[in-house]
Amino acid sequence: MSLQKRIPEVVLYSFFPWRHEYPSTAHGLARALAKHTRVWYVSKPPTLKDALRKRKEIRTWRTARVTPVEGHTCDGTAGASLFEVDLPPTLPINGLSPGKFYEKLRSQVDNKLNNALSEALQAADVEDFLWINLYAPTQFIDLNLHRKPVARYYYSVDAIGQAAYTGKHGVEAEKVQLRYSDAGFATSTQLSHTLSAFAKTPHVLPNAMATEHYVDRVKEAEPSDLSSIPHPRLGYVGNLDSDRIDFEALLVLAKARPDIHQVYIGPWNAGDEMKSKFAECSNIHLLGRKDQAACAAYLEHMDAGMIPFRITALTAAIYPLKINEYLALGLPVISTRFSLDIESFEAYITLADSNEWSQQMDNVLNANTIEEVNRRKEIASHNTWDARAAKFLQIIGLTEVHSKAKEAC
C-alpha cells in the first residue's frame, strides 16, 4: 500500500510564496510533512495589479501551474512528494473597505481560486487530503474544491492585526477560518492566547529550524564578505524591518561598544534614513540577503547571535525561527524579553533589556565553554521541523499512522 493512501495528502495554502526571500513557517512545515505524504504547497496568488509587470505571462496564465520541488521524495511514493502550486492572478481587493461590496468580490475571488486549484488537484489524482490555511485567512473562506477535505485547519503565524495590510480584513477573516476549522494552530503562546478569545484555544506549534542546514555540520570556510570584519562579531539573520528591530538601541550599542562588530544578514526593509545611520557606524555591517543554505556558514563564524526585537504587541506573538538556528550552532545568544516563548529559553541564552546590552556583552561573549555549547545544541535538536511535523500528526490524531509512516520513510 502506498504511503499517501495511509496518510492523507496535504494541501497547504500559504500567505508566503514558495519563492519567498527568506524561510517561513510554511516552508519548514511543508518540507517536513513531505517526508510522510505528498504535499501541495499553494502560494497566495499575486493580484492582477502585481502581475501586470509580466504582461506576456498573463496571456497564458489562466490555470494553476504545478511544479515538483526537487529533492523531496518519500519511500512508498512514486516520484516527488512536494509540489509548488501557483494560482492565476486575482482582483486586488484588499484596499476596499469592509462591507457588502468587498464580500461580493471576495466570494468571486474564492470561486476563481477554488476552480483553478480543483482542476490542478484533479489532474494530479488528489483524493483524500488535509487542508491547511497558513496565515492567508481572507482566501478560501468559501472552501469548495473538487472534494471535501478529510479535515480543515487554520494556522496563524503572526499578530495579523498589527500590520495595516494584513489587519484590514485579516482579523475578522481569522475568526471565520477558525470557526470553520476542525482545529486551529498558532506559532506562539501569546498568539494562541489571543486567538482563544473568539475560538477554542489553538494548539501551539512553534517555529523550528531546518535540520539539514544547522545540525552535524562540517564547518565551512569563512565567506569572503565576512572575512575582513574583525572579531568579536555579533550576528543577526532575518528580515530587517522597523516593526520588529530596535534599530535605535543597536546604534547606541554600536557607539558604546565600538570593539564589537554587528553583522546583519537579511533583506533590508527599514528605509533609507536608518540605513544611512547604520552606514555611519564602522562597526555595523549589512551583508544583505543570503540563501538559507548559506546562512549557517556565516553564523558559524560569529561569536554570538542576537535577537534585538522591540517590545510590542507584534513581537509578543513571535516565536523566532532564528533562536534554534543560533543554538544549533552552539552560539551564545542575547535577546530582549519580547515574548513568553523567548523567555522559555532563559536557561540557555542571555535575556536583557536593550539598554543593558552593552554591559552584558562581555558575559555573553565569554559564555562559550564546551559544556555550554553542547547544552545549546542539545536543546535545539528537539526543535526541528521534523519534530513539529510529528507533533502536528499527533495532535490531529494520526499518531499511529505517523509511526508506520516513519518506518516506511
SVG drawing of the C-alpha trace seen along z (x, -y; Angstrom):
<svg xmlns="http://www.w3.org/2000/svg" viewBox="-24 -60 64 62">
<polyline fill="none" stroke="black" stroke-width="0.4" points="0.0,0.0 1.4,-3.4 2.2,-5.8 -0.1,-8.6 -3.0,-6.2 -2.3,-5.8 -1.8,-9.4 -4.0,-11.9 -2.2,-14.2 -1.7,-17.7 -2.8,-20.8 -1.2,-23.8 -2.3,-27.3 0.2,-29.9 0.5,-33.6 4.2,-33.2 5.1,-32.4 7.3,-29.3 9.9,-31.6 10.0,-33.9 13.1,-35.9 13.5,-34.3 12.3,-31.0 9.0,-30.8 6.8,-28.5 5.0,-27.3 8.2,-26.2 9.5,-24.3 6.3,-22.5 5.7,-21.6 9.2,-20.2 8.8,-18.1 5.3,-16.8 6.5,-15.9 8.6,-13.1 5.4,-11.4 3.0,-12.1 2.5,-14.2 2.3,-17.9 0.9,-20.5 2.3,-24.0 -0.2,-26.5 1.2,-30.1 -1.1,-33.0 -1.5,-34.4 -0.4,-37.8 -3.1,-40.3 -3.6,-41.5 -2.0,-44.7 1.1,-42.9 1.2,-40.7 0.9,-43.5 4.6,-43.8 4.7,-40.4 2.2,-41.0 3.4,-38.2 3.0,-35.7 -0.6,-36.7 -1.8,-35.9 -1.3,-32.2 -1.5,-32.1 -5.2,-31.1 -4.9,-28.0 -2.9,-26.8 0.7,-25.7 2.2,-22.7 5.9,-22.2 7.6,-19.3 10.2,-20.6 13.4,-18.8 15.0,-16.8 11.7,-15.8 10.7,-12.2 9.4,-9.6 9.7,-5.8 6.4,-4.3 5.5,-7.0 6.3,-7.3 8.2,-10.4 8.2,-13.7 6.4,-14.3 6.4,-18.1 4.8,-20.3 4.7,-24.0 1.3,-25.3 0.9,-28.8 -2.6,-30.1 -3.7,-32.6 -3.7,-36.3 -6.8,-37.7 -8.6,-41.0 -6.8,-43.5 -9.5,-43.9 -7.6,-44.2 -7.7,-48.0 -11.5,-48.0 -13.4,-48.8 -15.2,-46.0 -18.8,-45.6 -21.2,-44.0 -19.2,-45.1 -16.0,-43.7 -17.7,-40.4 -19.2,-40.1 -15.8,-40.4 -14.1,-38.2 -16.6,-35.5 -15.9,-35.8 -12.1,-35.6 -12.7,-32.5 -14.8,-30.9 -12.0,-31.5 -9.3,-30.1 -11.4,-27.0 -11.9,-26.3 -8.3,-26.7 -7.0,-24.7 -9.6,-21.9 -8.5,-21.5 -4.9,-21.1 -5.6,-18.7 -7.9,-16.6 -5.2,-16.3 -2.8,-15.0 -5.4,-12.5 -5.5,-14.0 -8.4,-12.4 -8.2,-12.3 -6.4,-15.3 -5.9,-17.6 -6.4,-21.3 -4.1,-23.8 -4.6,-27.5 -1.5,-29.1 -1.9,-32.8 -3.9,-33.6 -7.4,-33.8 -9.0,-36.1 -8.8,-33.5 -10.6,-30.1 -13.1,-31.1 -15.6,-29.5 -13.7,-26.3 -15.4,-24.4 -12.8,-22.2 -13.4,-19.1 -13.6,-17.0 -14.3,-17.9 -11.0,-17.7 -10.7,-15.0 -10.1,-17.8 -9.6,-21.6 -7.1,-23.5 -6.1,-27.2 -2.5,-28.0 -1.7,-31.6 1.9,-32.7 1.8,-36.4 -0.4,-39.0 -2.3,-39.7 -3.9,-42.9 -0.6,-44.6 0.1,-45.3 -2.1,-47.6 -2.2,-45.4 -3.0,-42.1 -5.1,-43.6 -7.6,-45.4 -9.6,-42.2 -7.5,-39.6 -8.6,-39.9 -12.3,-39.1 -11.2,-36.5 -9.2,-34.6 -12.3,-34.4 -14.2,-32.8 -11.4,-30.5 -11.1,-29.2 -14.8,-28.7 -14.9,-26.6 -11.8,-24.6 -11.6,-21.2 -8.6,-22.7 -6.5,-25.8 -2.8,-26.2 -0.5,-29.1 3.3,-29.5 3.5,-31.2 1.9,-31.0 0.8,-34.7 -0.8,-34.2 -2.7,-31.2 -4.0,-33.1 -5.1,-36.0 -6.9,-33.7 -8.7,-31.8 -10.8,-34.9 -13.0,-34.1 -12.4,-30.4 -11.4,-27.3 -7.8,-27.6 -5.5,-26.8 -2.7,-24.3 0.8,-25.9 3.0,-24.5 6.1,-26.7 8.6,-27.6 11.6,-25.4 14.9,-25.1 15.8,-23.2 17.9,-20.4 19.7,-19.9 21.3,-23.3 22.3,-23.5 22.9,-20.1 26.0,-17.9 27.8,-20.4 31.4,-20.3 32.5,-23.9 32.8,-25.7 35.4,-28.2 34.7,-31.8 32.7,-33.6 34.7,-36.3 32.5,-39.2 32.8,-38.3 36.5,-37.6 37.5,-41.3 35.2,-42.0 37.1,-41.9 36.1,-39.8 34.2,-39.8 31.2,-39.5 27.6,-39.8 25.4,-38.3 21.7,-38.5 19.9,-36.6 16.4,-37.6 14.2,-40.3 15.4,-43.8 12.3,-45.9 11.4,-48.6 8.3,-46.9 10.5,-44.2 14.0,-45.5 15.1,-48.1 17.4,-50.0 17.9,-52.9 19.1,-50.6 21.6,-49.0 23.0,-52.4 23.5,-53.1 25.2,-49.7 27.5,-50.4 28.7,-53.6 29.0,-52.2 30.9,-49.1 33.0,-50.0 35.0,-46.9 32.1,-44.7 31.1,-44.3 27.4,-43.9 26.8,-41.8 23.4,-41.6 22.3,-39.1 18.9,-39.5 16.7,-41.8 16.6,-45.5 13.1,-46.9 13.7,-49.8 14.0,-52.8 16.9,-54.9 17.2,-57.2 18.0,-54.3 20.3,-52.7 22.3,-55.9 22.6,-56.0 23.9,-52.4 26.4,-53.3 27.9,-55.9 29.0,-53.3 32.2,-51.5 31.3,-48.5 27.9,-47.8 27.9,-45.7 24.9,-44.9 25.7,-41.9 22.3,-41.6 20.2,-38.6 21.7,-35.1 20.2,-31.8 19.1,-29.8 21.6,-27.1 24.4,-29.7 23.3,-31.4 24.8,-28.7 28.2,-29.3 28.0,-32.9 26.7,-32.2 29.3,-29.6 31.9,-32.3 30.1,-34.7 31.0,-35.0 27.4,-35.4 23.9,-35.7 21.3,-38.3 17.6,-39.0 17.2,-42.7 13.4,-42.9 11.3,-45.7 8.7,-45.1 5.4,-45.4 2.1,-43.6 3.5,-42.3 6.7,-40.8 4.9,-39.4 3.3,-37.0 6.6,-35.8 8.5,-32.6 11.5,-33.4 12.8,-30.9 16.4,-32.1 16.7,-31.1 17.1,-27.4 19.4,-28.1 21.7,-30.1 21.6,-27.4 22.1,-24.5 25.5,-26.0 26.4,-26.4 26.3,-30.2 25.8,-32.2 22.7,-34.4 21.5,-37.7 17.9,-38.8 15.3,-41.2 12.4,-39.8 9.9,-40.3 7.7,-37.2 6.7,-34.4 8.4,-31.9 11.8,-33.6 11.7,-33.7 11.3,-29.9 15.0,-29.8 16.3,-31.7 18.4,-28.8 20.3,-28.8 20.5,-32.4 21.0,-35.9 17.8,-38.0 18.2,-41.7 16.6,-45.0 18.2,-46.7 19.7,-49.4 21.6,-46.7 23.2,-45.0 26.5,-46.9 27.1,-45.8 26.1,-42.2 28.3,-41.7 31.4,-40.5 29.4,-37.9 27.7,-36.8 31.0,-36.5 32.7,-34.6 29.9,-32.1 31.4,-29.6 32.7,-26.6 32.3,-23.2 29.6,-22.3 27.6,-25.4 28.0,-24.8 26.7,-21.2 23.8,-22.3 22.7,-24.8 23.0,-22.2 21.0,-19.7 18.0,-21.9 18.0,-23.0 18.0,-19.4 14.4,-19.0 13.1,-22.0 13.3,-20.8 10.6,-20.9 10.6,-17.1 9.6,-17.2 6.9,-19.8 5.5,-17.6 5.4,-14.7 3.6,-16.8 1.1,-18.0 0.3,-14.5 -0.1,-13.5 -2.5,-16.5 -4.8,-15.6 -5.0,-12.0 -2.5,-10.4 0.0,-9.2 -0.3,-5.5 -0.3,-6.3 2.7,-8.6 4.6,-5.8 4.1,-3.5 5.0,-6.2 8.2,-6.9 9.2,-3.3 8.5,-3.5 10.3,-6.8"/>
</svg>
